[in-house]
Amino acid sequence: MHLFSSFALCVDFVHFCTRSNRWKSLLCEHLLKKSIESSGPNFSGSNCFNKAAGKGELNPIRGQFPIKREEELIELEEKIKLNRDIYITAMKSILQPAGVLSGLNFILSEDIVLAYNVDGVQGKKALRTHKEFFAALLECIPPGDEPPENTVRKAMQRMKKRVFKKKCLAKNQE
């Protein structure tokens, strides 16, 4: 039996999915897979799905995160130019349960966050210069009280504080 064989089953499934973040993620990935399959062989990102488990998951794309080196960030920038929607969907699914304030460490490694800030002040590199990546990251942030750019600033500040606290605690335990 097909998953969406009847309208009532579809409505029940969507209602169930809205209660569970994992099911939301699976539904999003399923719909994305279907849209890619319907695009045909001309779609440049059609090989980005892992068919091993029989699921249309974004494992190869998720495997690119967290970004550990600047070279990876530059490569990802080029890939986002080609397949923007897929990467935004993958980043949203990575950040979905916790949000960017708590989950930035799943997108950017500690080394990248320590080497960058949004504007490139205080002798650091500007994340804003990676226009495609920065725009995709901002698009992953749901609308709220503050602009998404300020949310990214706060997320980077929090992550830096966690890193410094971890280093300080490690030093005190020695």
N, C-alpha and C positions, 0 to 999 in steps of 0.2 A: 504494500500500500504506500502510495506517495505521501510524503509528510504533510502536504497541504491539499489533500484530496477533497476536503469539504470546507466550506466557509466557516462553519462552527468550530471545527478543529483548529483552523488558522487563527480565529479570534481568541480561542482559549490559549493557544500557544503564545501568541503575542502578549496576552495578559500575563501569563506566567513569566515570560521573558522580562517584562518590565519590573518584576519584583527581584530578579536575581541579576547581579552584574555579570556573572559568568555567562549566563544565558544571553544577556544583551550582546556580549562580545561574540559569542558563537553565532547569534542571529546576524549580526553585522558582517562577520566573516563569510557566512553562507550567502548573504545577499551580494556581497562584493564578488565572491567567486562566480555566482550566477551571471552578474553583469559582465565580468571578464570573459566568461565562456560564450556569452551571446555576442561579444565584440568580434569574435573570430580570431584567426591566426595573425591578423595584422596588429593586434594589440601587443605592445612591446613588453608588457609586464606579465604576460600570460604564463611564464614559467616560474613565477615567484611563489607558487604554492607547493606545499609539501603534501604529496599524495600518499605517503607511506602508511599513515594510520587510517586512510580512508576519509580524512577530514580535510576541508579546505582551509587550513589554518595558515596564518602569515608567519610561520616559524622562520623561514629564511630571512624575512625582513626584520622580524623581532630579534634575530640573532645578531644583527648589526648594532644593537643597542646593548649596553651604554657605549657611547662613543668614547674611546680611550685616548686617541691621539689626534693631533690636528690634521694629519693626512686623511684619517677616516672621516673627519668632518668635511673636508674638501670633497672627498669622493661622494659622500652622502648628499652634499649640495648638488652635485651633477646629477645624481640619481633622482633627487626630488624634482629637478627641472623636467625630467622625462616622465615621471609617474607621480605627480604631486598628490593626487587623491589617495593613492594606495599608501603612501608614506604618512600622510596625515591620519588616515584611518588606523594605521599601525601604531602611531604615536598616541593617538587618543585611546586606543585599547590598552596600551601600556600604562597610561596615566589615569585611566578611568576610575578605579575604585578610590584612590587616595587624592587625586588631583595633582597639579603641578607643584604646589607648595611642599607637599610631602614626598612626591614621586619623581622629582627631577633627577635623582640619582639613578633612576632606571633609564634615563635618556642620555645624560652626560655623566662621565666618570668624575671622580674627585680631582684628578689632574687637570682636566679641561676646565672645570669650574674654578679651580685656583688660578689658572692661567688667563682666564677671561673674565670680563664683566660686560654689561650691556653696551656701555659707551666707549670703552677703551681708555679709561682714565686711570691714574695712579700707576702708570707703567705696565698696564695689562693690555691684552688684545681685546678688540671690540667684537662681541658676538654679533652685533648689528652688521658688520661687514660681510657676514655670510647671509646675504639677503634672503635666499630661498629657504634655508634652514630656519632662520629667525622668524620669517613670515609663517612658515608651517607650524613652528612652536607656538606662536601667538594665536594661530587659528585653532589650536588644540585647547585653548583656555576658554571655558564657557563665559558668557557675559556676566558681569557682576557689578559691584559697587565701584571698583577701580578699573582703570585701563589695563588690558592684558600685559602691556609692557612693564607696568609697576609690579604686577604679580610675578613676572619672570625675575625682576630685580630682587624681590623679597625671597623668592625660592632660591636664588643663587646665594643670597646672604645667609639664609638658614642652613643651606648645605655647607657653606664655608664655616659657619659656627660649629656645626656638627663635627667637621673634620678637625678643627682646632681643639675642640673639647676632647675628642678621641685621642689626639696627640698628647694633650696635657695630662689626661688620665693615665695614659701609657707611661709617660715620663714620671709621674708621681708614684706609680706602682713599682718602678725599678729600684 
